[in-house]
Amino acid sequence: MHKSLDQKYMQVARACLQVLNNVNPAADRSAQIQELYGAIDTAINQLYKQQEQSLGRSFSALRAIAELDSEQDDIAEAIKLAREALPPSH
């Protein structure tokens, strides 16, 4: 599995384990399940938020590169914009 994907699964797994380790044994089963679902939803929403931010940076970089003038702008500027848009792990 891809390292980045492994890390994302681990974030969701940690959220689940945290709930399972701290579950109130006196709570009914339905409440326990809902608490676990809530933790999964929160973890996945955080991952989607990170992906959306990364995608937004990528689109911004592509727009800026597309607006470069091939007659006036240097390719170094396009390379700089592309590298700034990439996450550190790439």
Secondary structure, DSSP 8 states (H G I E B T S, - for coil): --HHHHHHHHHHHHHHHHHHHT--TTS-HHHHHHHHHHHHHHHHHHHHHHHHHHHHHHHHHHHHHHTS-TTTS-HHHHHHHHHHHS-TT-
